[in-house]
């Protein structure tokens, strides 16, 4: 074995070279629980780490192997005649000769799973009554949670609705409360992944997304809209009709309002799941007419000829 291939088994288990057998066992069980492939499905790094700590425990839990490892370091296997068959070894009451490979020994030691015919795995506690990792009971371990995007119309989100969804081959009815917003997470209990250990199913989380609306928009948590007004309405002001989520209301626009100013309709915005109602923010946009009638053009020309207001008077002093 090259020096660069040498593995410090004590460092792998996170114990000192003077650690007792109980300390080594405790450290191994903790790391085995953390990195076991059943707890990290598809995680190659965790699988490799599990094999390393298992290898370290195999050596350090056996007094004879540990003695040779401490004495010969990277050459301990050659000193032990590792490649020429192995005698029966007893570790904490386990006889290695009864196992076809080290994985079977680990499964027996931890009371986790045994491999039966056809590769199917079944849970079995060992004879000492040890169940899982340091009291971890697989039967109480829930399945993984799932997330999915749920797209709603603005009307459905505002008023609440019932949705029929398909999860694989299963159809479920989900109640959507009134007042959900973009990004709201709706928990559907017990509709996630099944538990591989026979425990409860995980939960399903629906992340709300809203279809675009031609008039209403969200700015953070605020419901907003743009209200186009004519130049004469901006100059003279007046009472204008504004749509809200539950019908049009009359809003007073002050004379002389500028394009881009925002007015507030209190209590006419989005409702919350608790029933509270926010405000609706109305942004004013002054829109000049494109096609003028003869009388409109005549009026605008008279205004231009007689206008005393110069909106650019302050620009005359601008210079670099």
PAZAPA-4460 file (N, C-alpha, C; in steps of 0.05 Angstrom, whole numbers, plus 32768, in hexadecimal, padded with zeros to 4 digits):
% residues 320
    n_x    n_y    n_z   ca_x   ca_y   ca_z    c_x    c_y    c_z   seq   type   mol
   8011   7FE8   8000   8000   8000   8000   8012   8019   8000     1      X     A
   800D   802B   7FED   801C   8044   7FED   8015   8055   8005     2      X     A
   8028   8066   800D   8023   8077   8024   800C   8089   8020     3      X     A
   8008   8091   8007   7FF1   80A3   8001   7FD6   8095   8003     4      X     A
   7FD6   807A   8003   7FBD   806B   8006   7FB6   8065   8023     5      X     A
   7FC8   806B   8035   7FC4   8064   8051   7FAC   8074   805C     6      X     A
   7F9B   8066   806A   7F83   8072   8076   7F87   8072   8095     7      X     A
   7F83   8089   80A0   7F84   808C   80BD   7F69   8085   80C8     8      X     A
   7F66   806C   80D1   7F4C   8063   80DA   7F42   8072   80F3     9      X     A
   7F54   807A   8104   7F4C   808A   811B   7F40   80A5   8113    10      X     A
   7F4D   80B2   80FF   7F43   80CB   80F5   7F28   80C8   80E7    11      X     A
   7F25   80B1   80D8   7F0C   80AC   80CB   7EF5   80AA   80DE    12      X     A
   7EFA   809E   80F5   7EE5   809B   8109   7EE3   80B3   811C    13      X     A
   7EF7   80C4   811B   7EF7   80DC   812C   7EFD   80D5   8149    14      X     A
   7F0F   80C1   814E   7F16   80BA   8169   7F35   80BB   816C    15      X     A
   7F3E   80BB   8184   7F5B   80BB   8189   7F66   809F   8188    16      X     A
   7F81   809D   8187   7F8D   8082   8186   7F8B   8073   81A0    17      X     A
   7F83   8081   81B5   7F7F   8074   81CF   7F62   806F   81D5    18      X     A
   7F51   8072   81C1   7F34   806E   81C5   7F2E   8052   81CD    19      X     A
   7F1A   804F   81DF   7F11   8035   81E8   7F00   8027   81D3    20      X     A
   7EFB   800D   81D7   7EEA   7FFF   81C4   7ECE   800B   81C3    21      X     A
   7EC3   8013   81DA   7EA9   8020   81DB   7EA8   803A   81CC    22      X     A
   7EBE   804A   81CF   7EBF   8064   81C1   7EC0   8060   81A3    23      X     A
   7ECF   804B   819A   7ED0   8045   817D   7EB5   803C   8173    24      X     A
   7EA8   802B   8182   7E8E   8021   817A   7E7A   8038   8178    25      X     A
   7E7A   804A   818C   7E67   8061   818D   7E6C   8073   8175    26      X     A
   7E86   8079   816F   7E8D   808A   8158   7E84   807E   813E    27      X     A
   7E88   8064   813C   7E81   8056   8123   7E63   8057   811F    28      X     A
   7E53   8051   8133   7E36   8051   8130   7E2B   806C   8128    29      X     A
   7E37   8081   8133   7E2E   809C   812C   7E34   80A2   810F    30      X     A
   7E4C   809B   8106   7E53   80A0   80EA   7E44   808E   80D7    31      X     A
   7E40   8075   80DF   7E31   8062   80CE   7E15   806C   80C9    32      X     A
   7E09   8076   80DE   7DEE   8081   80DB   7DED   8099   80C9    33      X     A
   7E02   80AA   80CB   7E03   80C2   80BA   7E08   80BC   809D    34      X     A
   7E18   80A8   8097   7E21   80A4   807B   7E15   808A   806E    35      X     A
   7E05   807B   807D   7DFA   8062   8071   7DEB   8068   8057    36      X     A
   7DEF   8058   8042   7DE1   805D   8028   7DC3   805E   802A    37      X     A
   7DB7   8050   803D   7D9A   8051   8040   7D91   806D   804A    38      X     A
   7DA3   807B   8058   7D9C   8096   8061   7DA4   80AB   804D    39      X     A
   7DB4   80A3   8039   7DBE   80B6   8024   7DBB   80AA   8009    40      X     A
   7DA2   80A5   8000   7D9E   8097   7FE6   7DAA   80A8   7FCF    41      X     A
   7DBB   809A   7FBF   7DC6   80A7   7FA8   7DDE   80B9   7FAD    42      X     A
   7DE7   80BB   7FC6   7DFD   80CC   7FCE   7E17   80BC   7FCD    43      X     A
   7E26   80BE   7FB8   7E3F   80AE   7FB5   7E54   80B5   7FCA    44      X     A
   7E55   80CF   7FD1   7E69   80D8   7FE4   7E63   80CC   8000    45      X     A
   7E49   80CB   8007   7E42   80BF   8021   7E47   80A1   8021    46      X     A
   7E42   8094   800A   7E47   8077   8007   7E65   8071   800B    47      X     A
   7E76   8081   7FFE   7E93   807D   8001   7E9C   8082   801E    48      X     A
   7E90   8096   802B   7E97   809C   8046   7E8F   8085   8059    49      X     A
   7E77   807A   8053   7E6D   8063   8063   7E80   804B   8061    50      X     A
   7E8A   8046   8049   7E9D   8030   8045   7EB7   8035   8054    51      X     A
   7EC0   804E   8055   7ED9   8054   8063   7ED6   8050   8081    52      X     A
   7EC0   805A   808D   7EBD   8057   80AA   7EB8   803A   80B1    53      X     A
   7EAB   802B   809F   7EA6   800E   80A4   7EC1   7FFF   80A4    54      X     A
   7ED2   8006   8091   7EEC   7FFA   8090   7EFC   8000   80A9    55      X     A
   7EFB   8019   80B2   7F09   8021   80CA   7EFF   8012   80E2    56      X     A
   7EE5   800F   80E4   7EDA   8001   80FB   7EE1   7FE3   80FB    57      X     A
   7EE2   7FD7   80E3   7EE8   7FBB   80E0   7F04   7FB6   80ED    58      X     A
   7F16   7FC8   80E8   7F31   7FC5   80F2   7F34   7FCC   8110    59      X     A
   7F2A   7FE4   8117   7F2E   7FED   8132   7F1D   7FDF   8147    60      X     A
   7F07   7FD2   813F   7EF6   7FC4   8152   7F02   7FA8   8159    61      X     A
   7F15   7F9F   8149   7F22   7F85   814F   7F3D   7F8A   815C    62      X     A
   7F40   7F81   8175   7F59   7F86   8184   7F72   7F7E   8175    63      X     A
   7F72   7F66   8168   7F8A   7F5D   815A   7F90   7F6E   8142    64      X     A
   7F7C   7F75   8132   7F81   7F86   811A   7F89   7FA2   8123    65      X     A
   7F7D   7FAC   8138   7F84   7FC6   8142   7FA1   7FC7   814B    66      X     A
   7FA9   7FB2   8158   7FC5   7FB0   8162   7FD9   7FB1   814B    67      X     A
   7FD3   7FA1   8136   7FE5   7FA1   811F   7FE4   7FBB   8110    68      X     A
   7FCC   7FC8   810F   7FC9   7FE2   8101   7FDA   7FF7   8110    69      X     A
   7FD8   7FF6   812B   7FE8   800A   813B   8006   8005   8138    70      X     A
   800E   7FEB   8135   802A   7FE5   8134   8036   7FE9   8119    71      X     A
   8028   7FE1   8104   8034   7FE1   80E9   8029   7FF7   80D6    72      X     A
   8015   8005   80DF   800B   801B   80CF   8001   8012   80B4    73      X     A
   800B   801E   809E   8001   8019   8083   8006   7FFC   807A    74      X     A
   8018   7FED   8088   801F   7FD2   8080   8011   7FBD   8092    75      X     A
   7FFC   7FC6   80A0   7FF0   7FB3   80B3   7FE3   7F9C   80A6    76      X     A
   7FD9   7F9F   808D   7FCB   7F89   807F   7FDF   7F73   8078    77      X     A
   7FF7   7F7C   806F   800B   7F68   8068   8013   7F59   8081    78      X     A
   8016   7F67   8098   801D   7F5A   80B1   8008   7F46   80BA    79      X     A
   7FEF   7F4C   80B3   7FD8   7F3B   80BC   7FD3   7F25   80A9    80      X     A
   7FE1   7F24   8091   7FDB   7F0F   807E   7FBF   7F12   8073    81      X     A
   7FB7   7F2B   806F   7F9B   7F30   8068   7F91   7F22   804F    82      X     A
   7FA3   7F1F   803B   7F9B   7F14   8022   7F9A   7EF6   8021    83      X     A
   7FA3   7EE9   8036   7FA4   7ECC   8035   7F8E   7EBE   8044    84      X     A
   7F76   7EC9   8045   7F61   7EBD   8053   7F61   7EC7   8070    85      X     A
   7F4B   7EC7   807E   7F4A   7ED2   8099   7F3E   7EBE   80AC    86      X     A
   7F49   7EBD   80C4   7F3E   7EAB   80D8   7F24   7EB7   80E3    87      X     A
   7F16   7EA7   80F3   7EFE   7EB2   8100   7F05   7EC9   8112    88      X     A
   7EF6   7EDE   8110   7EFB   7EF6   8120   7EE1   7EFC   812F    89      X     A
   7EE4   7F02   8149   7ECD   7F08   815A   7ECE   7F25   8161    90      X     A
   7EB9   7F35   8159   7EB8   7F51   815F   7E9D   7F56   816D    91      X     A
   7E9E   7F5D   8187   7E86   7F63   8196   7E72   7F4C   8194    92      X     A
   7E7C   7F33   8193   7E69   7F1D   8192   7E62   7F14   8176    93      X     A
   7E6D   7F20   8161   7E67   7F19   8146   7E7E   7F09   813A    94      X     A
   7E78   7EF2   812D   7E8C   7EE1   8121   7E8C   7EE8   8103    95      X     A
   7EA2   7EF2   80F9   7EA3   7EFA   80DC   7E9F   7EE2   80CA    96      X     A
   7EA5   7ECA   80D2   7EA2   7EB3   80C0   7E85   7EAE   80B8    97      X     A
   7E72   7EBA   80C7   7E56   7EB5   80C0   7E4C   7EC9   80AB    98      X     A
   7E5D   7EDC   80A3   7E54   7EF1   8090   7E63   7EED   8075    99      X     A
   7E54   7EF1   8060   7E60   7EEE   8045   7E70   7F07   803E   100      X     A
   7E6A   7F1E   8049   7E79   7F36   8044   7E75   7F49   805B   101      X     A
   7E85   7F5F   805B   7E85   7F71   8071   7E6A   7F81   8074   102      X     A
   7E5D   7F85   805D   7E43   7F93   805D   7E2F   7F83   806E   103      X     A
   7E2F   7F68   806C   7E1D   7F58   807C   7E23   7F5C   809A   104      X     A
   7E3D   7F5D   80A1   7E45   7F62   80BD   7E3A   7F7D   80C7   105      X     A
   7E3D   7F92   80B6   7E34   7FAD   80BE   7E16   7FAC   80C2   106      X     A
   7E07   7F9F   80B0   7DEA   7F9E   80B3   7DE2   7F90   80CD   107      X     A
   7DF0   7F7B   80D3   7DEA   7F6C   80EC   7DF1   7F7D   8104   108      X     A
   7E08   7F8A   8104   7E11   7F9A   811A   7DFD   7FB1   8120   109      X     A
   7DF4   7FBE   810B   7DE3   7FD5   810F   7DC5   7FCE   8111   110      X     A
   7DBF   7FB4   810C   7DA3   7FAD   810E   7D92   7FBA   80F9   111      X     A
   7D9F   7FBE   80E1   7D91   7FCE   80CC   7D81   7FBB   80BA   112      X     A
   7D8E   7FB3   80A4   7D81   7FA3   808F   7D92   7F8B   8088   113      X     A
   7D85   7F75   8080   7D93   7F5E   8076   7D8A   7F59   805A   114      X     A
   7D9D   7F4E   804A   7D97   7F49   802E   7D8C   7F2D   802B   115      X     A
   7D74   7F2A   8020   7D68   7F10   801D   7D68   7F08   8000   116      X     A
   7D58   7EF4   7FF9   7D57   7EEA   7FDE   7D4E   7F00   7FCA   117      X     A
   7D5C   7F01   7FB4   7D54   7F14   7F9F   7D5E   7F30   7FA6   118      X     A
   7D6E   7F34   7FBC   7D78   7F4E   7FC2   7D64   7F60   7FD1   119      X     A
   7D4C   7F56   7FD8   7D39   7F66   7FE7   7D42   7F6A   8003   120      X     A
   7D3F   7F82   800E   7D47   7F88   8029   7D30   7F89   803D   121      X     A
   7D34   7F7D   8054   7D1F   7F7E   8068   7D2B   7F86   8083   122      X     A
   7D1C   7F95   8093   7D26   7F9E   80AD   7D25   7F87   80C1   123      X     A
   7D3B   7F85   80D1   7D3A   7F71   80E6   7D4B   7F7B   80FD   124      X     A
   7D40   7F7C   8116   7D50   7F83   812D   7D62   7F6B   8134   125      X     A
   7D79   7F71   8140   7D8B   7F5A   8147   7D83   7F4E   8162   126      X     A
   7D92   7F3A   816A   7D8A   7F2B   8182   7D8D   7F3B   819B   127      X     A
   7D9D   7F50   819A   7DA1   7F60   81B2   7D8A   7F74   81B6   128      X     A
   7D78   7F76   81A2   7D62   7F89   81A4   7D69   7FA4   8199   129      X     A
   7D82   7FA8   818F   7D8A   7FC2   8184   7D7B   7FC7   816B   130      X     A
   7D6E   7FDE   8168   7D5D   7FE4   8151   7D66   7FFE   8144   131      X     A
   7D73   7FFB   812D   7D7B   8013   811E   7D95   801F   812B   132      X     A
   7D9A   8038   8125   7DB2   8046   812E   7DAD   8054   8148   133      X     A
   7DB8   804A   815E   7DB6   8057   8178   7D99   8060   817E   134      X     A
   7D86   804E   817A   7D6A   8054   8180   7D5A   805D   8169   135      X     A
   7D67   8061   8151   7D58   8069   8139   7D46   8052   8130   136      X     A
   7D2D   8058   812E   7D19   8043   8127   7D10   8049   810A   137      X     A
   7D18   8038   80F6   7D10   803D   80DB   7CF2   803F   80D7   138      X     A
   7CE3   8031   80E7   7CC6   8030   80E3   7CB9   804B   80E9   139      X     A
   7CC8   805D   80F6   7CBD   8078   80FC   7CC8   808D   80E9   140      X     A
   7CD9   8084   80D7   7CE6   8098   80C4   7CD4   809D   80AD   141      X     A
   7CCC   80B7   80AA   7CB9   80BE   8094   7CC8   80BF   807A   142      X     A
   7CB8   80BD   8064   7CC2   80BF   8049   7CCA   80DC   8043   143      X     A
   7CD7   80E0   802C   7CE0   80FA   8024   7CC9   810D   801D   144      X     A
   7CCC   8127   8022   7CB8   813A   801A   7CBB   8140   7FFC   145      X     A
   7CA6   8148   7FF0   7CA6   814F   7FD3   7C9E   816C   7FD0   146      X     A
   7CA7   8179   7FBB   7C9F   8194   7FB4   7C95   8195   7F97   147      X     A
   7C80   81A5   7F93   7C76   81A8   7F78   7C6A   81C4   7F75   148      X     A
   7C6C   81CF   7F5D   7C61   81E9   7F57   7C43   81E7   7F50   149      X     A
   7C32   81F7   7F5D   7C16   81F8   7F57   7C0F   8213   7F4B   150      X     A
   7C07   8214   7F32   7C00   822D   7F25   7BE3   8233   7F27   151      X     A
   7BDC   824A   7F31   7BC0   8252   7F35   7BBA   826C   7F25   152      X     A
   7BA1   8270   7F1F   7B99   828A   7F15   7B97   829D   7F2C   153      X     A
   7B97   82B7   7F26   7B95   82CB   7F3C   7B7B   82C8   7F4B   154      X     A
   7B65   82C1   7F3C   7B4B   82BE   7F49   7B4C   82A6   7F5D   155      X     A
   7B58   8290   7F55   7B5A   8278   7F66   7B6A   827F   7F7F   156      X     A
   7B80   828D   7F7C   7B91   8294   7F92   7B83   82A7   7FA5   157      X     A
   7B74   82BA   7F9B   7B67   82CE   7FAB   7B4F   82C2   7FBB   158      X     A
   7B40   82B2   7FAE   7B27   82A7   7FBA   7B2B   828B   7FC7   159      X     A
   7B40   827D   7FC0   7B43   8262   7FC9   7B35   824F   7FB6   160      X     A
   7B3E   8236   7FB5   7B32   8223   7FA2   7B39   8206   7FAB   161      X     A
   7B2D   81F3   7F9D   7B34   81D7   7FA0   7B42   81CE   7F86   162      X     A
   7B58   81BF   7F8A   7B66   81B5   7F73   7B69   8197   7F75   163      X     A
   7B66   818A   7F5E   7B6A   816D   7F5D   7B85   8168   7F50   164      X     A
   7B97   815B   7F5E   7BB2   8157   7F55   7BB8   8139   7F53   165      X     A
   7BCB   8133   7F42   7BD4   8117   7F3E   7BF1   8115   7F49   166      X     A
   7BF5   8101   7F5A   7C0F   80FB   7F65   7C15   80DE   7F5D   167      X     A
   7C23   80DB   7F47   7C27   80C0   7F3C   7C0C   80B6   7F32   168      X     A
   7C05   809F   7F3D   7BEB   8093   7F37   7BD5   809B   7F4A   169      X     A
   7BDB   80AC   7F5D   7BC8   80B4   7F72   7BBD   80D0   7F6C   170      X     A
   7BA2   80D3   7F6E   7B95   80ED   7F6B   7B8C   80F7   7F86   171      X     A
   7B92   8111   7F8C   7B8A   811C   7FA5   7B7C   8137   7FA1   172      X     A
   7B6C   813E   7FB5   7B5E   8158   7FB5   7B6D   816A   7FC9   173      X     A
   7B74   8182   7FC0   7B82   8195   7FD1   7B72   81AE   7FD4   174      X     A
   7B6F   81B8   7FED   7B61   81D1   7FF2   7B76   81E8   7FF2   175      X     A
   7B72   81FB   7FE1   7B83   8213   7FE0   7B76   8229   7FEF   176      X     A
   7B81   8233   8005   7B74   8248   8014   7B74   8263   8005   177      X     A
   7B61   8274   800B   7B61   828E   7FFE   7B78   829F   8007   178      X     A
   7B83   82AF   7FF5   7B98   82C1   7FFC   7BB5   82B7   7FF9   179      X     A
   7BB9   82A0   7FEB   7BD4   8297   7FE7   7BE2   82AA   7FD3   180      X     A
   7BFC   82AC   7FD5   7C0C   82BE   7FC4   7C21   82AE   7FB5   181      X     A
   7C2F   82BA   7FA2   7C45   82AD   7F95   7C5A   82A4   7FAA   182      X     A
   7C62   828B   7FA9   7C76   8281   7FBC   7C6A   8274   7FD5   183      X     A
   7C50   8277   7FD9   7C43   826A   7FF0   7C47   824C   7FEF   184      X     A
   7C4E   8240   8006   7C52   8223   8008   7C39   8217   8016   185      X     A
   7C2C   8204   8008   7C15   81F7   8013   7C1D   81DA   8019   186      X     A
   7C1A   81D2   8032   7C22   81B7   803B   7C0A   81A4   8038   187      X     A
   7C0F   818E   802A   7BFB   8178   8028   7C07   8161   8037   188      X     A
   7BFE   815C   804F   7C0A   8148   8061   7C06   812C   8057   189      X     A
   7C1C   811C   8058   7C1B   8100   8051   7C18   80FA   8034   190      X     A
   7C1F   810C   8022   7C1E   8107   8006   7C39   8109   7FF8   191      X     A
   7C4E   8106   8008   7C69   8106   7FFC   7C72   80EA   7FF5   192      X     A
   7C8C   80E5   7FF6   7C97   80CB   7FF0   7C91   80B7   8006   193      X     A
   7C8B   809E   7FFE   7C88   8089   8013   7CA3   8085   8021   194      X     A
   7CA1   807C   803B   7CB9   8076   804A   7CC4   805B   8041   195      X     A
   7CDE   8059   803C   7CE9   803F   8035   7CEB   802C   804C   196      X     A
   7CE5   8036   8065   7CE6   8026   807D   7CCA   801F   8087   197      X     A
   7CB5   8026   8079   7C9A   8020   8082   7C8F   8035   8095   198      X     A
   7C9C   804C   8097   7C91   8061   80A8   7C7D   8072   8099   199      X     A
   7C78   808A   80A3   7C65   809C   8097   7C6F   80A7   807C   200      X     A
   7C5D   80AD   806A   7C64   80BB   8052   7C6D   80D7   8058   201      X     A
   7C7E   80E2   8047   7C86   80FE   804A   7C6F   8110   8042   202      X     A
   7C74   812A   8042   7C5F   813E   803B   7C64   8149   801F   203      X     A
   7C4F   8153   8013   7C50   8160   7FF9   7C4E   817E   7FFE   204      X     A
   7C60   818E   7FF3   7C5F   81AB   7FF5   7C59   81B7   7FDA   205      X     A
   7C44   81C6   7FD8   7C3C   81D3   7FBF   7C45   81F0   7FC0   206      X     A
   7C55   81F8   7FAD   7C60   8214   7FAB   7C4E   8223   7F97   207      X     A
   7C41   8238   7FA1   7C2D   8246   7F91   7C3B   8258   7F7C   208      X     A
   7C32   8256   7F63   7C3A   8269   7F4E   7C1F   8274   7F42   209      X     A
   7C1F   828D   7F3A   7C07   8299   7F2F   7C0A   829F   7F11   210      X     A
   7BF4   829A   7F03   7BF3   82A1   7EE7   7BF3   82C0   7EE4   211      X     A
   7C00   82CA   7ECF   7C01   82E7   7ECA   7BE4   82F2   7EC7   212      X     A
   7BDF   830A   7ED1   7BC6   8317   7ECE   7BCA   8331   7EBF   213      X     A
   7BB7   8339   7EAD   7BBB   8351   7E9D   7BBA   836B   7EAC   214      X     A
   7BAF   836B   7EC4   7BAC   8384   7ED3   7BBA   8383   7EEF   215      X     A
   7BB5   836E   7EFE   7BC0   836C   7F19   7BDC   835F   7F19   216      X     A
   7BED   8369   7F2A   7C08   835E   7F2D   7C10   835F   7F4B   217      X     A
   7C24   834F   7F51   7C2F   834F   7F6C   7C4A   835E   7F6C   218      X     A
   7C4E   836F   7F7F   7C67   837C   7F85   7C6E   8375   7FA2   219      X     A
   7C7E   835F   7FA5   7C81   8354   7FBF   7C67   8348   7FC9   220      X     A
   7C5D   8352   7FE0   7C44   8349   7FEB   7C2D   835B   7FE3   221      X     A
   7C32   8371   7FD5   7C1E   8385   7FCE   7C11   837F   7FB3   222      X     A
   7BF7   8382   7FB1   7BE9   8380   7F98   7BEA   839B   7F8A   223      X     A
   7BF3   839C   7F72   7BF7   83B5   7F63   7BE8   83B4   7F48   224      X     A
   7BE4   83CC   7F3D   7BD9   83CE   7F22   7BE1   83E9   7F17   225      X     A
   7BDD   83EC   7EFD   7BE2   8406   7EEF   7BC7   8410   7EE5   226      X     A
   7BC2   842A   7EEA   7BA9   8436   7EE1   7BAF   844B   7ECC   227      X     A
   7BA8   8446   7EB3   7BAD   845A   7E9E   7B98   8471   7EA0   228      X     A
   7BA1   848A   7E9F   7B8F   84A1   7E9F   7B96   84B4   7E88   229      X     A
   7B83   84C4   7E7F   7B87   84D7   7E69   7B94   84F0   7E74   230      X     A
   7BA0   8500   7E63   7BAD   8519   7E6C   7B9A   852C   7E7A   231      X     A
   7B81   852F   7E71   7B6E   8541   7E7E   7B67   8537   7E9A   232      X     A
   7B66   851C   7E9D   7B60   8511   7EB7   7B77   8516   7ECB   233      X     A
   7B8F   8515   7EC0   7BA6   851B   7ED1   7BA6   8539   7ED9   234      X     A
   7B9E   854B   7EC7   7B9E   8567   7ECD   7B87   856F   7EDF   235      X     A
   7B70   8564   7EDA   7B58   856D   7EE8   7B51   855B   7F00   236      X     A
   7B5C   8542   7F00   7B54   852F   7F15   7B38   8525   7F10   237      X     A
   7B2F   8514   7F22   7B14   850A   7F20   7B11   84EF   7F2E   238      X     A
   7AF8   84E5   7F2E   7AF1   84CB   7F39   7AF2   84B6   7F23   239      X     A
   7B04   84A2   7F26   7B08   848E   7F12   7B02   8472   7F1D   240      X     A
   7AF9   8460   7F0B   7AF3   8445   7F12   7B0D   8434   7F10   241      X     A
   7B12   8424   7F26   7B2A   8414   7F27   7B22   83F7   7F2E   242      X     A
   7B2A   83E3   7F1E   7B24   83C7   7F25   7B34   83BE   7F3E   243      X     A
   7B27   83AE   7F4E   7B34   83A2   7F65   7B2D   8384   7F64   244      X     A
   7B39   8373   7F74   7B34   8356   7F73   7B17   834F   7F76   245      X     A
   7B07   835F   7F84   7AEB   8358   7F88   7AD8   836D   7F7D   246      X     A
   7AE0   837A   7F67   7ACE   838D   7F59   7ADA   83A9   7F58   247      X     A
   7ACF   83BA   7F46   7AD9   83D5   7F42   7AD1   83E8   7F59   248      X     A
   7AE2   83FB   7F5F   7ADC   8410   7F73   7AE3   842B   7F66   249      X     A
   7AD8   8440   7F72   7ADE   845B   7F69   7AF5   8467   7F79   250      X     A
   7B09   8471   7F6B   7B20   847D   7F77   7B23   849A   7F6E   251      X     A
   7B28   84AC   7F81   7B2C   84C8   7F7B   7B49   84CD   7F73   252      X     A
   7B4C   84D7   7F5B   7B67   84DE   7F51   7B6A   84FC   7F54   253      X     A
   7B7F   8505   7F63   7B82   8522   7F67   7B8B   8530   7F4E   254      X     A
   7B83   8549   7F4B   7B8B   8559   7F34   7BA9   855D   7F34   255      X     A
   7BB5   855D   7F1D   7BD1   8561   7F1A   7BE2   8549   7F20   256      X     A
   7BD7   8531   7F21   7BE6   8519   7F27   7BFA   8513   7F11   257      X     A
   7C11   8509   7F18   7C26   8503   7F04   7C26   84E6   7EFD   258      X     A
   7C2F   84E0   7EE5   7C32   84C4   7EDD   7C47   84B6   7EEE   259      X     A
   7C41   849E   7EF8   7C53   8490   7F09   7C4C   8491   7F27   260      X     A
   7C3B   84A5   7F2E   7C33   84A6   7F4A   7C21   848F   7F51   261      X     A
   7C22   8487   7F6B   7C13   8470   7F74   7BFE   8478   7F89   262      X     A
   7BE6   846F   7F85   7BD0   8474   7F98   7BC9   845A   7FA6   263      X     A
   7BBE   845B   7FBE   7BB9   8443   7FCE   7B9B   8440   7FD2   264      X     A
   7B91   8428   7FCC   7B75   8421   7FD3   7B76   840F   7FEB   265      X     A
   7B70   841A   8002   7B73   840B   801B   7B5E   83F5   801E   266      X     A
   7B68   83DE   8026   7B56   83C7   802A   7B4B   83BB   8011   267      X     A
   7B57   83C1   7FFA   7B4D   83B6   7FE0   7B62   83A4   7FD3   268      X     A
   7B77   839E   7FE2   7B8C   838D   7FD6   7B87   836F   7FDB   269      X     A
   7B9D   8361   7FDF   7B9C   8344   7FE2   7B93   833C   7FFE   270      X     A
   7B84   8326   7FFF   7B7B   831C   8019   7B90   8308   8023   271      X     A
   7B92   8305   803D   7BA4   82F2   8049   7B94   82D9   8051   272      X     A
   7BA2   82C2   8056   7B93   82AA   8060   7B84   82AF   807A   273      X     A
   7B8D   82C4   8089   7B7F   82CB   80A2   7B66   82DC   809D   274      X     A
   7B62   82E6   8084   7B4B   82F6   807E   7B51   8314   807E   275      X     A
   7B6A   831C   8085   7B71   8338   8083   7B73   8341   8066   276      X     A
   7B70   835A   8061   7B70   8365   8046   7B85   837B   8044   277      X     A
   7B97   8378   8031   7BAB   838D   802D   7BA1   83A3   801B   278      X     A
   7BB3   83B5   8013   7BAC   83CB   8001   7BB3   83C5   7FE4   279      X     A
   7BA6   83D3   7FD2   7BAC   83D1   7FB6   7BBA   83EA   7FAE   280      X     A
   7BD1   83E8   7FA2   7BE1   83FF   7F99   7BDC   8404   7F7B   281      X     A
   7BD4   841D   7F76   7BCC   8424   7F5A   7BE0   8438   7F4F   282      X     A
   7BEF   8430   7F3B   7C03   8441   7F2F   7BF6   8450   7F17   283      X     A
   7BF8   846B   7F17   7BEC   847B   7F02   7BFE   847D   7EEA   284      X     A
   7BF2   8478   7ED3   7C01   847A   7EB9   7BF1   848D   7EA7   285      X     A
   7BFC   84A4   7EA1   7BEE   84B7   7E8F   7BF3   84AF   7E72   286      X     A
   7BDD   84AB   7E64   7BDE   84A1   7E48   7BD3   84B6   7E35   287      X     A
   7BE3   84C2   7E24   7BD8   84D5   7E11   7BC9   84C7   7DFA   288      X     A
   7BB5   84D4   7DEF   7BA6   84C7   7DD9   7BB7   84C6   7DC0   289      X     A
   7BB3   84B1   7DB0   7BC2   84AF   7D97   7BB2   84BC   7D80   290      X     A
   7B98   84B7   7D7F   7B87   84C1   7D69   7B75   84D6   7D75   291      X     A
   7B77   84EE   7D6B   7B67   8505   7D75   7B51   850C   7D61   292      X     A
   7B3A   8512   7D6D   7B25   851D   7D5C   7B2C   853A   7D56   293      X     A
   7B1D   8546   7D43   7B23   8562   7D3C   7B1F   8575   7D53   294      X     A
   7B0A   8571   7D63   7B06   8583   7D79   7B1B   857F   7D8F   295      X     A
   7B24   8565   7D93   7B39   8560   7DA7   7B53   856E   7D9E   296      X     A
   7B5A   856B   7D85   7B72   8578   7D7C   7B71   8596   7D7F   297      X     A
   7B5A   85A2   7D78   7B56   85BE   7D7B   7B59   85C7   7D98   298      X     A
   7B4E   85B7   7DAA   7B50   85BE   7DC7   7B6D   85BC   7DD1   299      X     A
   7B7B   85A7   7DC9   7B97   85A4   7DD1   7BA9   85BA   7DC6   300      X     A
   7BA3   85C3   7DAD   7BB2   85D9   7DA1   7BAD   85F3   7DB0   301      X     A
   7B95   85F7   7DB9   7B8F   860F   7DC8   7B9D   860E   7DE3   302      X     A
   7B9D   85F7   7DEF   7BAC   85F4   7E09   7BC9   85FA   7E05   303      X     A
   7BD5   85EF   7DF0   7BF1   85F4   7DEB   7BF7   8612   7DE6   304      X     A
   7BE5   861F   7DD8   7BE9   863B   7DD1   7BE6   864D   7DEA   305      X     A
   7BD6   8644   7DFD   7BD0   8655   7E14   7BDC   864A   7E2E   306      X     A
   7BEB   8635   7E2C   7BF6   8628   7E45   7C0B   863A   7E52   307      X     A
   7C07   863F   7E6C   7C1B   864F   7E7B   7C2F   863D   7E89   308      X     A
   7C2A   8624   7E8C   7C3B   8611   7E9A   7C50   8606   7E88   309      X     A
   7C69   8608   7E90   7C80   85FC   7E81   7C8D   85E6   7E92   310      X     A
   7C88   85CD   7E8C   7C93   85B7   7E9C   7CB1   85B5   7E9A   311      X     A
   7CBE   85C3   7E88   7CDB   85C1   7E84   7CEA   85DA   7E8C   312      X     A
   7CDC   85EC   7E9A   7CE9   8605   7EA1   7D02   8601   7EB1   313      X     A
   7D03   85ED   7EC2   7D1A   85E8   7ED3   7D32   85DD   7EC4   314      X     A
   7D2E   85D5   7EAB   7D44   85CA   7E9C   7D55   85DF   7E8E   315      X     A
   7D4C   85F8   7E8E   7D5B   860D   7E81   7D76   8612   7E8E   316      X     A
   7D78   860B   7EA8   7D91   8611   7EB6   7DA3   85F9   7EB7   317      X     A
   7D9B   85E3   7EAB   7DAB   85CB   7EAC   7DC3   85CD   7E99   318      X     A
   7DDA   85C7   7EA3   7DF3   85C6   7E93   7E07   85B4   7EA1   319      X     A
   7E1C   85AD   7E92   7E31   859C   7E9E   7E44   85AD   7EAF   320      X     A
***
